[in-house]
Amino acid sequence: MQRRHLLAGLGVLITTPVAGCLGDDENNEGEGLSTDAVRGYFEALADGDRDRANQFAHPEGDYYIDDDDDPFLTAQNLSITETETVDIDTAVRSMFENPEEVQLDEVIDQEQAAIEEVQDTHGFTDYEYVRHDATSDGLSFNSIHLLFEDNGWVIWSVPTFHRNR
């Protein structure tokens, strides 16, 4: 089931065009930042290094890679450029083609409740959303990932509100 979420999520991400240039997060330099975890994860994917990628992904989250034959380990010319942290409103808006047509306050409340449930279940101390720009095989994409603090930042999923976790 998690593999299906990963493939669906990354498939959407690869086909999502970049809406514009993002500025570098002023916090993306240094050790132990959520933006470093996202950058490290995608750099490991570009190198085809499953073990290193999994150091940045929680084993129960959607981005943990179970086998060496995963298609994302063989992505050609994968590079991540810019990263930045974003707020919950931005993360939720990014999940909708027309966010103006959705009751965003309700969806944000659902997202917050899902985050609190995951935090309570796993004992995570904090969470952040990280948006990044990347390219692979001439395609540009940007996406947002939900990370939790668990003795270092670990990627969990795209925003969770639409999931039954």
N, C-alpha and C positions, 0 to 999 in steps of 0.2 A: 504494500500500500504506500509506504513512504517513497519507494522508487517511482511510483506513478506520479506523486506530487512533485518530486524533483524533476522528472522529465517534462511534465507539463509546465512547471514554473520556469525552468530554464529555456524551454522551447518558446514560451511567450517572450522571455527576456531577449533572446537572440533576434527575434523578429520585430521587437519594439524599436522604432527609430528614435534617435536622440533628438529631444525637443529643442535643445540649445546647449550652449557651453555652460558648464558648471564651474564655479570658482573652487579652488583648492580649499579644503577645510583647514582652518588655521591650526587645528589640533591633529593633523594627520602626520606629523613628524614626531617620532619618539617611540618608546616602548610601551606596550600594553594598552594601546588605544583600540577602540572598536574598528576604526578605519584601517588600522594595521592588520587586524584579523582578516578583513575582507580582502585587502591587497595581498596578504600572504596566501590566502586560500586560492585566489585566482592565479597567482604566480606559480603555486605548486601544480595547479591544473595544467598551466602552460608547459611546465616541465614534465608532465605525466607522472608526478610523484604522489600517489594515493596516500601513503602514510603521512607525508608532510601536510597534504590538504586536510586530512582528517584531524590533525592537531588543532585546526581552526574551526572544526564543525563538531557539534554535540552528537554523540552516537544515537540519540533518539530523535534528532532533528532531521529535516528533509535533505540536508546537504552532505551528510555522512556517506562516504562511498564504500560499498561493501566488497567490490571485487575489482581486479586489475583490468577487466574488459569493459569498464564503464566508458561510454562514448565521449564523455566530457574530458577524459584523460588524454584523448587523441585529437582534441580540437586544434586546428591548424592556426598558427599566427595569433593566438589569443594574447591580448595585452589589456591591462587595466590602466587607465590614465588617471582620472581624478576621483577622489572620494570625499564625501562630506557627511556629517551627521545631519539628520532631518527630524522634525517633530512628528508626532503621531498623526496630526491633521494632514501633513504632506504625504505621509506613508499611505494613509487610507485613501486620500484623493487619487493617488497614483494607480490604485486598483480598478478605477472606473474610467471608461472611455468618456463618459459625460457626467462628471461628478455633480454638476448642478441639478441633475435629475434624481439624485439620491438624497435621502434624509441623512446627511453626513453626521449630524450629532448622534443619531441612533447607532450608526455603524461604528463611530468612534467609541461610543460606550460599550458596544459589543467587543470591539478590539481590546479595549482596556480590561474588560472582564476576562477575556481569553488569556491575556498576558498575565494577569494576576493569578489565574488558575495554574498556568505553566510555572510561574515563579513559586507558588505554594507547593506544587507537586515536586519540584526539583531543587528547591532551596536556593534559587538564583537570587542574588542581591540587587541587581539592577538590570536595565535593558536599554538599548538604543537602536535606532534605525540608521542604517548607513546606505546612502545612495552612491552609486559609482557609474562611471563611463567606461566602456570597454569596446574593443573591436575583436573580431574573429572572422577570418576569411573574407575580409572586405566589408563585413556588416558592422554597423555601429549600433550599440544598444546602451541603455541605462536601466538600472533597476534598483530596487530598494530591498534590503535584507534586514530581518529582525535578528538582533544578537542579544545574548544574555551574558551577564557577568557570572562566571563560574571558575574562580581562580584563574582569571584571564577571560577575554571575550571569546565567545563561541557563536558561530552562525547557527541559527535555528531554522528559519524559514523566511518566506515572504510574509507580509502581514497576515496574521492568523485568523481574523474574524470569520472567514468563510470556511474554516476547517472545523471538523468535529474532533477535537483533541480531548 
